[in-house]
């Protein structure tokens, strides 16, 4: 179950983008908080899209 409520970025320790594939039809954004809680984020939420942009800038394709 994906959440769309805003989680302050300072509470996030790690964000991970899992691309769509045979295991799942839609991309997933998994975040781990500094307290160790793993949360599935809704990729359609505006604030999550900002996180996705940051991840994609950090790891551009073709490198």
Secondary structure as UniProt FT lines:
FT   HELIX           9..11
FT   STRAND          12..18
FT   TURN            22..23
FT   STRAND          28..33
FT   TURN            34..35
FT   STRAND          38..41
FT   TURN            43..44
FT   HELIX           46..58
FT   TURN            61..62
//
